[in-house]
């Protein structure tokens, strides 16, 4: 089980770098969807006595919401905004990869000194560094990208980080909390999708820098 969990966590790291390096919005949506779908398999690997009905339910909800619902909403927003790629991010894509490497190094260094509660054993030693690297990568996407759609993708990466922490460490986390996290993200994506639709319809773009030109 640990080997499969580590494969999933390594895949999450690779998708983080792909998101930082890619300018094509459809590719970024597919990558964050793939990240969510793969993470949906993680609950099946953490149960002390094998996957039970609750963990199968969490995995099924993750697969449906992250693999179908969220990508569909994001692709609909992408069509409404009529954009294909982001050509002028605040930080270039090459520099973003360098920052991503720095984030990964810092994450492994910091989490190696992070004390766990007594009796708390993660499903893999990669859980903490991958979760922290995913958290920082999500923040980085939100900060360095100009398009609102990419910032929504960054928010989804942040939620994936929460899921890694919750499933990888809190084995007995109540199902209600897990579903609450997904519901919060669903509402956030829906609201952002509506906002992007109205912004693009009014201003013919979804570049958040242009919003500074708004006047009363």
C-alpha positions as CSV (number, residue, x, y, z in Angstrom):
1,X,0.0,0.0,0.0
2,X,2.8,2.4,0.9
3,X,4.4,1.9,-2.6
4,X,1.1,2.8,-4.4
5,X,0.6,5.8,-2.1
6,X,4.1,7.1,-2.9
7,X,3.5,6.7,-6.7
8,X,0.3,8.8,-6.2
9,X,2.3,11.5,-4.3
10,X,5.1,11.6,-6.9
11,X,2.4,12.0,-9.6
12,X,1.0,15.0,-7.6
13,X,4.5,16.6,-7.6
14,X,4.8,16.1,-11.3
15,X,1.4,17.7,-12.0
16,X,2.5,20.7,-9.8
17,X,5.5,21.3,-12.1
18,X,3.4,20.8,-15.2
19,X,0.9,23.5,-13.9
20,X,3.8,25.9,-13.2
21,X,5.3,25.3,-16.6
22,X,2.2,25.3,-18.8
23,X,0.7,28.3,-20.5
24,X,-2.2,26.5,-22.2
25,X,-5.3,26.7,-20.0
26,X,-6.9,23.5,-21.2
27,X,-3.7,21.6,-20.3
28,X,-3.8,23.1,-16.8
29,X,-7.4,22.1,-16.3
30,X,-6.7,18.6,-17.4
31,X,-3.7,18.4,-15.1
32,X,-5.5,19.6,-12.0
33,X,-8.4,17.2,-12.9
34,X,-5.9,14.3,-13.2
35,X,-4.3,15.3,-9.8
36,X,-7.7,15.3,-8.2
37,X,-8.7,11.9,-9.7
38,X,-5.4,10.3,-8.6
39,X,-5.7,11.7,-5.1
40,X,-9.2,10.2,-5.0
41,X,-7.5,6.8,-4.9
42,X,-5.5,7.8,-1.8
43,X,-8.2,7.1,0.7
44,X,-8.3,3.5,-0.4
45,X,-4.7,3.1,0.7
46,X,-4.8,4.5,4.2
47,X,-7.3,2.4,6.1
48,X,-5.6,0.3,8.8
49,X,-7.8,-2.7,8.0
50,X,-8.2,-2.1,4.2
51,X,-10.7,0.2,2.5
52,X,-14.2,0.2,4.0
53,X,-17.5,1.6,2.8
54,X,-16.7,5.1,4.1
55,X,-13.3,5.3,2.2
56,X,-14.9,4.0,-1.0
57,X,-17.5,6.7,-0.7
58,X,-14.9,9.4,-0.2
59,X,-12.9,8.1,-3.2
60,X,-16.0,7.9,-5.4
61,X,-17.0,11.5,-4.6
62,X,-13.5,12.7,-5.3
63,X,-13.4,10.9,-8.6
64,X,-16.8,12.3,-9.7
65,X,-16.3,15.9,-8.4
66,X,-12.6,16.3,-9.3
67,X,-12.7,14.3,-12.5
68,X,-16.0,15.3,-14.0
69,X,-17.8,18.2,-12.3
70,X,-14.9,20.7,-11.7
71,X,-13.3,20.2,-15.1
72,X,-16.7,20.6,-16.8
73,X,-17.3,23.9,-15.0
74,X,-13.8,25.1,-15.8
75,X,-14.0,24.2,-19.5
76,X,-17.3,25.9,-19.7
77,X,-15.7,29.1,-18.2
78,X,-12.8,28.7,-20.6
79,X,-15.2,28.6,-23.6
80,X,-17.1,31.6,-22.3
81,X,-14.0,33.6,-21.8
82,X,-12.7,32.7,-25.3
83,X,-9.0,32.3,-24.3
84,X,-6.5,29.6,-25.1
85,X,-3.4,30.3,-23.2
86,X,-1.8,32.8,-20.8
87,X,1.0,34.6,-22.6
88,X,2.1,37.2,-20.0
89,X,2.2,35.7,-16.4
90,X,3.7,37.9,-13.7
91,X,6.6,35.4,-13.4
92,X,7.8,33.5,-16.6
93,X,7.2,29.8,-16.9
94,X,10.9,28.9,-16.7
95,X,11.3,31.0,-13.6
96,X,8.2,29.3,-12.2
97,X,9.8,25.9,-12.6
98,X,12.9,27.2,-10.7
99,X,10.6,28.5,-8.0
100,X,8.8,25.1,-7.9
101,X,12.1,23.3,-7.4
102,X,13.0,25.7,-4.6
103,X,9.6,25.0,-3.0
104,X,10.2,21.3,-3.2
105,X,13.6,21.6,-1.6
106,X,12.3,23.8,1.2
107,X,9.3,21.5,1.7
108,X,11.5,18.4,2.2
109,X,13.9,20.4,4.5
110,X,11.1,21.9,6.6
111,X,9.0,18.8,7.0
112,X,12.0,16.7,8.0
113,X,12.1,18.8,11.2
114,X,8.3,18.8,11.6
115,X,7.3,16.9,14.8
116,X,4.3,14.6,14.5
117,X,1.8,14.0,17.4
118,X,2.6,10.9,19.4
119,X,1.2,7.8,17.8
120,X,0.5,9.6,14.5
121,X,2.1,7.8,11.6
122,X,1.5,9.1,8.0
123,X,0.7,6.6,5.2
124,X,4.1,7.6,3.6
125,X,7.1,9.7,4.5
126,X,6.3,11.7,1.3
127,X,2.9,12.9,2.7
128,X,4.2,16.0,4.6
129,X,6.7,17.3,1.9
130,X,4.3,16.7,-0.9
131,X,1.4,18.3,0.9
132,X,3.5,21.4,1.8
133,X,4.9,21.6,-1.7
134,X,1.4,21.4,-3.2
135,X,0.2,24.1,-0.8
136,X,3.0,26.5,-1.8
137,X,2.6,25.6,-5.5
138,X,-1.1,26.5,-5.3
139,X,-0.3,29.8,-3.6
140,X,2.3,30.5,-6.3
141,X,-0.2,29.9,-9.1
142,X,-2.6,32.3,-7.5
143,X,0.0,35.0,-7.1
144,X,2.0,34.8,-10.4
145,X,-0.8,34.2,-12.9
146,X,-2.9,37.0,-14.3
147,X,-5.9,35.1,-15.6
148,X,-8.8,34.5,-13.1
149,X,-9.2,30.9,-14.5
150,X,-5.6,30.0,-13.5
151,X,-6.2,31.4,-10.1
152,X,-9.2,29.1,-9.7
153,X,-6.8,26.2,-10.8
154,X,-4.4,27.4,-8.0
155,X,-7.3,27.3,-5.5
156,X,-8.1,23.7,-6.5
157,X,-4.4,22.8,-6.0
158,X,-4.7,24.3,-2.5
159,X,-7.7,22.1,-1.8
160,X,-5.8,19.0,-3.1
161,X,-3.2,19.9,-0.5
162,X,-5.8,19.9,2.3
163,X,-7.0,16.5,1.1
164,X,-3.4,15.1,1.2
165,X,-3.0,16.3,4.7
166,X,-6.3,15.1,5.9
167,X,-6.2,11.6,4.3
168,X,-2.5,11.0,4.7
169,X,-2.4,12.0,8.4
170,X,-5.9,12.1,10.0
171,X,-6.9,8.5,9.3
172,X,-10.0,8.9,11.4
173,X,-11.1,12.2,10.0
174,X,-14.9,12.3,10.0
175,X,-16.6,11.9,6.6
176,X,-18.6,15.1,7.3
177,X,-15.4,17.2,7.4
178,X,-14.2,15.6,4.1
179,X,-17.5,16.3,2.4
180,X,-17.5,19.8,3.8
181,X,-14.1,20.5,2.2
182,X,-15.4,19.3,-1.2
183,X,-18.6,21.4,-0.8
184,X,-16.6,24.6,0.0
185,X,-14.4,24.1,-3.0
186,X,-17.5,23.3,-5.2
187,X,-19.1,26.6,-4.2
188,X,-15.9,28.5,-4.7
189,X,-15.4,27.1,-8.2
190,X,-19.0,27.8,-9.1
191,X,-18.8,31.4,-7.8
192,X,-15.5,32.0,-9.6
193,X,-16.9,30.5,-12.8
194,X,-19.9,32.9,-12.7
195,X,-17.6,35.8,-11.9
196,X,-15.3,35.0,-14.9
197,X,-18.3,34.7,-17.2
198,X,-19.5,38.1,-16.3
199,X,-16.0,39.7,-16.4
200,X,-15.3,38.2,-19.8
201,X,-18.7,39.2,-21.2
202,X,-18.3,42.8,-20.0
203,X,-14.6,43.4,-20.6
204,X,-13.8,40.8,-23.3
205,X,-11.0,39.3,-21.1
206,X,-10.3,37.7,-17.7
207,X,-7.0,39.4,-17.0
208,X,-7.2,40.4,-13.3
209,X,-4.7,43.2,-13.8
210,X,-7.2,45.0,-16.0
211,X,-9.6,45.3,-13.1
212,X,-7.4,48.0,-11.6
213,X,-8.6,50.2,-14.4
214,X,-12.2,50.1,-13.1
215,X,-13.6,53.5,-11.9
216,X,-16.8,54.4,-10.1
